């Protein structure tokens, strides 16, 4: 029998864990971590519960910065792909040691549905970005009135509960020549969005496509490229990605390996595809399924980019696909990265992973995703952070063919001070899973006087987002 647990939750000691936290320079030193009131704490005596990690690695809970979990049209796509339901997606991420997932795609009209669907995820918290519609902001973009766009964007974030803003396409093209004067070039759009007059709106997330990095060359730090992996498909993509990140660019990779995943893309010209889906954007989205296998050039480019990553690169690992790379896709990519980095830097050292590799993985899957989303109390193991941490059963002598399995099934997961998994299995522990929104009341008053409400079908009373500003 353990001690009775008070209303403030258990006081937990994670004993003898090899801690990895790039924010503090921890590279596998064995430490004791203390949890109280749902936060990482200073040491205290007499814990209610002790988890003996026995030297196993401990990292902050993982964060997915770019997935598709709640868009309109996903019910149809789930049927086409045979992907897992929302509840299973949350469980799949928890198995891998993740505690937060982010969806970049919501709009003023669809935010209520997106929020409702995200609430159906189990185990993990969620958030979303809200998409700007250039059809509504065209006049301000053409006039170069960036601060006014910033005011509209800020109110759009407030009324929808988004964590930031997203741009599916940084250009606007009309097929009818009658509307050609309303077209917007990428250069014009990026220039306007670089001068929003509100630093809290940066970085603006943009869906990646070949050619985008050339357009972002003059202002890399203002934008976050969702799905940088699309650029790696081009012959010079590896060097362009590295140069972009060297200049302070921000991005997530947007790739899994070995499993089919759903991919949306934005190209200057519509791409032929088997089908298109209305996801609430200004245009139907063409979709396709892809399977990236080891040995393909894009896979080798991915490994090369990850292995040459510098400590100051603002790069996160993400999958961007419908299934989230659950099962084997994400863990296999991480395992191959650890092995490749070990071989590249370790020479003939025994084993298939090392402290440097796990330290780099903690940056790519914890620290940088948290920074990109503004989650200041997540992604690290500092005292005062949310008590979201994961222990993996990674031994120094683990075989290479078992590495992906160990990353797919974490040994222990603590979320907000509640033990979710222990010794490789789910417990009966439950913690409220929330949809994270910025503080402030979402009343949308400022939006009434903008172009966003020129369309008579848009009425604030029909666009309520349950749970916002309550």
C-alpha positions in Angstrom: 0.0 0.0 0.0 1.3 3.4 -0.9 0.7 6.6 0.9 -2.7 8.3 0.6 -2.7 10.8 -2.3 -3.8 14.3 -1.4 -5.9 16.7 -3.5 -2.7 18.2 -5.0 -1.7 14.8 -6.5 1.2 12.5 -6.0 4.7 13.6 -5.0 6.9 11.5 -7.4 10.6 10.8 -7.4 12.1 9.5 -10.7 15.2 7.9 -9.3 18.5 7.4 -11.1 17.5 8.5 -14.6 20.0 9.5 -17.3 18.6 13.0 -18.1 18.7 14.6 -21.5 17.8 18.2 -21.7 19.5 20.6 -24.3 18.1 23.6 -22.5 20.4 22.8 -19.5 23.2 21.0 -21.3 22.3 17.6 -19.8 23.7 14.8 -21.8 22.8 11.7 -19.9 24.1 12.5 -16.4 22.3 10.3 -13.9 19.9 12.5 -11.8 16.9 12.3 -9.6 13.8 14.3 -10.8 11.1 15.4 -8.4 7.5 16.0 -9.3 5.0 17.9 -7.1 1.7 19.6 -7.9 2.0 18.6 -11.5 5.3 20.4 -12.0 9.0 19.5 -11.8 10.1 20.5 -8.3 13.1 21.1 -6.1 14.1 18.0 -4.1 11.8 17.0 -1.2 11.8 14.2 1.3 9.3 11.3 1.5 7.8 11.0 -2.0 4.5 9.3 -2.4 5.8 7.3 -5.3 9.3 6.3 -6.5 10.0 5.3 -10.1 13.4 3.6 -10.3 14.7 4.3 -13.8 17.8 2.3 -13.1 19.9 4.5 -15.5 17.4 4.5 -18.3 17.2 7.8 -20.4 14.6 10.4 -19.4 13.5 13.2 -21.7 10.8 15.8 -21.6 7.5 14.6 -23.1 7.5 14.7 -26.9 5.7 17.4 -28.9 4.3 17.0 -32.5 4.4 20.4 -34.1 2.7 19.5 -37.4 0.1 16.8 -37.8 -3.4 16.5 -39.3 -5.9 15.3 -36.8 -9.1 17.4 -37.0 -9.5 19.1 -40.4 -12.9 19.0 -42.3 -12.7 16.2 -44.8 -10.7 13.9 -42.6 -13.5 11.5 -42.0 -13.5 10.8 -45.7 -9.7 10.5 -45.9 -9.7 8.2 -42.8 -12.0 5.9 -44.8 -9.7 6.0 -47.8 -6.5 5.4 -46.0 -7.7 3.1 -43.3 -5.9 5.3 -40.7 -6.5 5.1 -37.0 -9.3 6.9 -35.2 -8.7 10.0 -33.1 -8.7 8.1 -29.8 -6.1 5.7 -31.1 -4.0 8.5 -32.5 -3.7 10.0 -29.0 -2.9 6.6 -27.6 -0.3 6.0 -30.3 1.5 9.2 -29.5 1.4 8.4 -25.7 3.0 5.0 -26.5 5.9 6.9 -28.1 6.2 9.3 -25.2 4.4 12.3 -26.6 2.2 14.6 -24.6 1.2 17.4 -27.1 0.1 17.5 -30.8 -0.4 20.6 -32.9 -2.5 20.9 -36.0 -1.6 23.9 -38.3 -4.8 24.0 -40.2 -8.0 25.7 -38.9 -9.9 28.7 -40.3 -12.3 31.2 -38.9 -15.2 29.0 -40.1 -13.8 25.6 -39.2 -12.2 26.4 -35.8 -15.2 25.2 -33.8 -15.1 21.8 -35.6 -11.4 21.5 -35.3 -11.5 22.2 -31.5 -14.3 19.8 -31.1 -12.4 17.0 -32.9 -9.2 17.7 -31.0 -11.0 17.3 -27.7 -11.6 13.7 -28.8 -7.9 12.8 -28.7 -6.9 10.6 -25.7 -3.9 11.1 -23.4 -2.3 14.1 -25.3 -3.0 17.8 -25.2 -3.6 19.6 -28.5 -3.4 23.0 -30.2 -3.9 24.5 -33.6 -3.0 27.5 -35.8 -5.6 29.5 -37.7 -5.2 30.1 -41.4 -5.1 33.5 -43.0 -7.3 33.9 -46.1 -5.5 36.1 -48.7 -8.8 36.7 -50.5 -10.0 38.7 -47.5 -6.7 40.5 -46.9 -5.8 41.2 -50.5 -6.3 45.0 -50.3 -4.1 45.3 -47.3 -1.4 43.2 -48.8 -1.4 45.1 -52.1 -1.2 48.4 -50.1 1.7 47.0 -47.9 -0.3 47.8 -44.7 1.4 45.1 -42.6 0.4 46.5 -39.1 -3.3 46.5 -40.1 -2.9 42.8 -41.2 -1.3 42.2 -37.9 -4.3 43.7 -36.1 -6.7 41.5 -38.0 -4.5 38.4 -37.5 -4.3 39.1 -33.7 -8.1 39.3 -33.4 -8.4 36.2 -35.6 -6.2 34.3 -33.2 -8.2 35.6 -30.2 -11.6 34.7 -31.7 -10.6 31.2 -32.8 -8.3 30.2 -29.9 -5.4 29.5 -32.3 -1.8 29.5 -31.0 -0.7 31.4 -34.0 -1.3 32.0 -37.7 -0.8 29.7 -40.7 -0.6 30.4 -44.4 -1.4 27.5 -46.8 -0.1 29.4 -49.8 1.9 32.6 -49.8 0.4 33.7 -53.1 -3.1 34.2 -54.7 -3.9 33.3 -58.3 -7.3 33.6 -59.9 -8.2 31.4 -62.9 -10.6 34.0 -64.4 -8.8 36.8 -66.2 -11.5 39.1 -64.9 -10.0 38.9 -61.4 -6.3 39.0 -62.5 -5.9 42.4 -60.8 -6.5 40.7 -57.5 -3.6 38.3 -57.8 -0.9 38.4 -55.2 2.7 37.5 -55.7 4.7 35.5 -53.1 7.1 38.4 -52.8 4.3 40.9 -52.0 2.7 38.6 -49.5 5.9 37.8 -47.6 6.9 41.4 -47.5 3.6 42.4 -45.9 3.6 39.6 -43.4 7.2 40.5 -42.4 5.9 43.8 -41.0 2.9 42.9 -38.9 3.9 45.2 -36.0 3.2 42.4 -33.5 6.1 40.2 -32.6 3.8 37.8 -30.8 2.4 36.6 -34.1 5.8 35.3 -35.3 6.7 32.9 -36.6 4.0 32.7 -39.3 3.7 29.0 -40.3 3.8 28.3 -44.1 3.2 25.0 -45.8 6.5 24.0 -47.5 7.0 23.4 -51.2 9.9 23.4 -53.6 11.0 27.0 -54.4 9.7 28.5 -51.1 13.1 28.8 -49.5 14.3 31.0 -52.3 11.5 33.4 -51.6 12.3 33.4 -47.8 16.0 34.1 -48.3 15.7 37.7 -47.1 13.5 37.1 -44.1 14.1 33.5 -42.8 13.4 34.2 -39.1 9.9 35.5 -39.6 8.4 32.3 -40.9 8.2 28.6 -39.9 8.2 26.2 -42.8 5.7 23.3 -42.1 7.0 20.3 -44.0 10.6 21.2 -44.9 10.9 17.7 -46.2 9.1 18.6 -49.4 12.1 20.7 -50.4 14.4 17.7 -49.9 12.8 16.0 -52.8 14.6 18.4 -55.2 18.2 17.8 -56.5 19.7 20.7 -54.5 17.2 20.5 -51.7 19.7 19.4 -49.0 22.0 22.4 -49.5 19.1 24.8 -49.7 17.6 23.5 -46.4 20.9 23.7 -44.6 21.5 27.2 -45.9 18.0 28.3 -44.8 18.6 26.9 -41.3 22.1 28.4 -41.1 20.5 31.9 -41.7 18.1 31.5 -38.7 15.2 29.9 -40.6 12.6 27.8 -38.6 11.1 24.6 -39.9 9.7 21.2 -39.1 10.6 18.2 -41.2 7.2 16.7 -42.0 8.3 13.2 -42.9 7.8 9.6 -41.6 9.4 6.5 -43.1 8.2 3.1 -44.1 4.4 3.7 -43.7 1.9 5.3 -46.0 1.0 8.8 -45.0 -1.4 11.3 -46.3 0.3 14.5 -47.7 -1.2 17.9 -48.6 0.9 20.2 -50.7 0.8 23.8 -52.0 2.3 24.4 -55.4 2.3 27.5 -57.6 0.4 25.5 -60.2 -2.3 22.9 -59.3 -0.9 19.4 -59.2 -2.7 16.5 -60.7 -3.9 14.1 -58.1 -6.5 11.4 -57.6 -8.8 13.5 -55.5 -9.2 16.8 -53.8 -10.8 17.7 -50.5 -12.4 20.8 -49.1 -10.5 21.4 -45.8 -11.8 25.0 -45.2 -9.1 26.7 -47.2 -9.7 29.1 -50.1 -9.1 26.2 -52.6 -9.7 22.4 -52.5 -6.5 20.5 -51.4 -5.1 17.8 -53.7 -4.0 14.9 -51.7 -2.0 11.8 -52.2 -0.4 9.0 -50.2 3.3 8.3 -50.2 5.6 5.8 -48.7 9.3 6.8 -48.1 11.6 3.8 -47.8 15.2 3.5 -46.7 17.5 3.8 -49.7 15.5 6.4 -51.5 17.3 9.7 -52.2 14.9 11.7 -50.1 15.4 9.4 -47.1 19.2 9.7 -47.4 18.8 13.5 -47.6 16.7 13.4 -44.5 19.4 11.5 -42.6 22.1 13.8 -44.0 20.3 16.9 -42.9 19.6 15.6 -39.4 23.2 14.4 -38.9 24.7 17.8 -39.9 22.2 19.7 -37.7 23.9 22.5 -35.7 22.9 23.3 -32.1 21.4 26.7 -33.1 19.2 25.3 -35.9 15.5 25.9 -35.3 14.5 22.5 -36.7 11.8 20.2 -35.4 10.9 16.7 -36.3 7.3 16.3 -37.5 5.4 13.9 -39.7 2.6 16.2 -41.2 0.7 13.1 -42.4 -2.8 11.9 -41.5 -1.7 9.0 -39.4 1.1 10.8 -37.6 3.6 8.1 -38.5 2.2 5.9 -35.7 3.3 2.3 -35.3 6.6 2.1 -37.1 7.0 5.3 -39.2 8.2 7.7 -36.6 10.1 5.3 -34.4 12.0 3.8 -37.4 13.1 7.3 -38.5 14.3 8.2 -35.1 16.1 4.8 -34.7 17.8 5.2 -38.0 18.9 8.7 -37.1 20.4 7.6 -33.8 22.3 4.7 -35.6 23.5 6.9 -38.4 24.7 9.6 -36.0 26.4 7.0 -33.9 28.2 5.6 -36.9 29.1 9.0 -38.2 30.6 10.3 -35.0 31.4 7.2 -33.1 33.6 5.2 -35.4 34.1 1.7 -33.9 32.5 2.4 -30.5 30.1 -0.4 -29.4 26.3 -0.1 -29.4 24.0 1.6 -31.9 23.3 4.9 -30.1 25.1 7.3 -27.8 24.5 10.3 -25.6 25.2 12.8 -28.4 22.5 11.3 -30.5 19.8 11.2 -27.8 20.7 14.8 -26.9 20.1 15.8 -30.5 16.9 13.9 -30.6 15.7 15.7 -27.4 16.3 19.0 -29.2 14.5 17.9 -32.4 11.4 16.4 -30.7 11.1 18.4 -27.5 12.9 21.7 -27.1 12.5 23.1 -30.6 8.9 22.1 -31.1 8.0 23.7 -27.8 9.8 26.9 -28.8 8.1 27.0 -32.2 4.7 26.8 -30.5 5.4 29.2 -27.6 5.0 26.4 -25.0 7.5 27.9 -22.5 6.9 25.4 -19.7 7.3 22.3 -21.9 10.0 20.6 -23.9 12.6 20.7 -21.1 13.2 19.4 -17.6 13.8 22.7 -15.7 12.3 23.1 -12.2 8.9 24.7 -12.6 8.1 23.1 -16.0 5.0 21.0 -16.5 5.8 17.5 -15.2 5.7 15.8 -18.6 8.5 13.4 -18.9 9.2 10.0 -20.5 11.6 7.2 -19.7 12.7 4.9 -22.5 14.0 1.3 -22.0 17.2 2.1 -24.0 20.2 0.1 -22.7 23.7 0.8 -24.0 23.9 -2.7 -25.5 20.5 -2.7 -27.1 20.5 -4.3 -30.6 19.9 -2.1 -33.6 16.8 -4.1 -34.6 15.2 -3.5 -31.2 15.9 0.3 -31.1 12.8 1.3 -33.0 10.7 -0.9 -30.8 12.0 0.7 -27.7 11.2 4.2 -29.1 7.7 3.1 -30.1 6.8 1.8 -26.6 8.1 4.0 -23.9 8.9 2.4 -20.5 7.3 5.2 -18.4 5.3 8.3 -19.2 4.3 11.0 -16.7 2.0 13.8 -17.8 1.3 16.7 -15.5 2.3 14.7 -12.5 0.1 11.6 -13.4 1.8 8.3 -14.3 0.2 7.3 -17.6 2.6 4.4 -18.5 4.8 2.4 -16.2 7.0 -0.6 -17.1 5.8 -0.5 -20.7 2.1 -0.6 -20.1 -0.7 1.9 -19.6 -1.9 2.5 -16.0 -5.3 3.5 -14.9 -4.0 7.1 -14.4 -6.0 9.8 -16.0 -5.2 13.4 -16.6 -7.5 16.0 -18.3 -6.4 16.5 -21.9 -6.9 20.0 -23.0 -6.9 22.1 -26.1 -4.3 24.8 -25.5 -5.3 28.4 -26.4 -3.7 31.8 -25.8 -5.0 33.8 -22.8 -7.7 36.4 -23.3 -11.4 36.5 -24.1 -12.3 35.5 -27.6 -15.0 38.1 -28.5 -14.2 39.0 -32.0 -15.3 42.6 -31.7 -12.4 43.9 -33.8 -13.2 41.5 -36.6 -16.6 43.0 -37.3 -15.0 46.1 -39.0 -12.6 44.1 -41.3 -12.8 42.6 -44.7 -13.3 39.2 -43.0 -16.9 40.1 -42.6 -17.7 41.6 -45.9 -19.2 38.2 -46.8 -22.8 38.3 -45.5 -22.8 34.6 -44.7 -20.3 35.1 -41.9 -22.0 36.0 -38.7 -20.2 35.9 -35.4 -23.2 34.1 -33.7 -22.7 31.2 -36.1 -18.9 30.9 -35.5 -18.7 30.3 -31.8 -15.9 28.1 -30.6 -17.0 26.2 -27.5 -14.7 26.5 -24.6 -13.0 29.7 -25.6 -13.1 32.7 -23.3 -15.2 30.9 -20.7 
